[in-house]
Amino acid sequence: MAWRSSSFSSVFRRFKPHFLMVLAQIGYTFLYFITEASFNHGMNPHVYITYRHIVGGIVMLPFAYFLERKTRPKLTVALFLELFVLSILGVSLTLNMYFASMRYTSPTFIASVVNTVASLTFIIAVILRLEVFDIWNSRGIAKAVGTLVCLAGVTVMTLYKGPIMKSVGHPLIQIAGKTTIHEHWLKGSVLTVASCITWSIWYIMQAFTLKRYPARLSLTTWMSFLGAAQSAVFTVIIEHKASAWMIGFNVELWSTIYAGVVVSGLIIFIQLWVTEEKGPVFVTMFNPLTTLLVAVVAYFVLGEKLYTGSIVGGVIVIIGLYMLLWGKDHDQESGVVREQQIYSPYDQKLETETKKISSAEREASLMRGEP
């Protein structure tokens, strides 16, 4: 019984990052639809982002203050500026473009394009020399081809809309409110792709920031409050109606609370932990799960229109993504082997010398008559 408990515990520790990222993608899936419902109800996307991160910051603040009070590094001016830029990339700039694009496209399209974040993260990592890239072996070829295939899939989704898939029947759930206008597909596509680029930079920058500021709860809280302040300034500049800031006791309120507590709070904290444990590319490899869940829910449950271009492009993106991840996974395996090959001789030599010293000590003890 004890062996089974130990085995289960070891398996859970090994696959804990995988399990947490699956839960995160499920949380993102609900976010797409509850957010679209609030926008259809008339909520301003920029106000939504501001309120969402205020809620997230308020929820995370007590945990960050009490649990990391002794381990939180001192906040210097340089570090604060780094957090400020990180909040721009991860909150105010990225999310304002991201959710604005939802007005012109659809949740299924957006979820598909987000799969390119892994490829974009890889490209930026190669440029910054954070990623090993060898074009002369199969792993390097897989990463290069996978990246190109991913970008080709996004191009298909952006430029080719295609015919509408036949509906399977009446939707099980209907979202009340005015229907989102999808008239400017190209404009929405550009906004989505631009948000993916800044999102990729954000993932890489997180890895650097966590080394200097390893307090994950505090980092999540700082990003929420700074992102909310940045988004509020941006919203005040472009939105001059005071009524836009008013939300009622309806789907607008519930979507704000859900996004603030679950996404801006819990899921961002999970992603920071997984980024520190496994790296930024590992975090992005689970995005296709959201694409699948969003497509299934949108088509079969909500009766949303599904275009052929989105399906074809989405499949191409997923194929390219897993080619990239296959190459990176084998890179990591070979890196472990190389590390063992480098350090094993040294370890053996150290072990041999230790044995020699122990033998000499025992001989000296015997000569002195000690037991």
Summary of the structure (lengths in Angstrom):
residues: 371
radius of gyration: 24.9
end to end distance: 41.8
largest distance: 95.2
contacts: 1221
relative contact order: 0.19
helix: 78%
strand: 1%
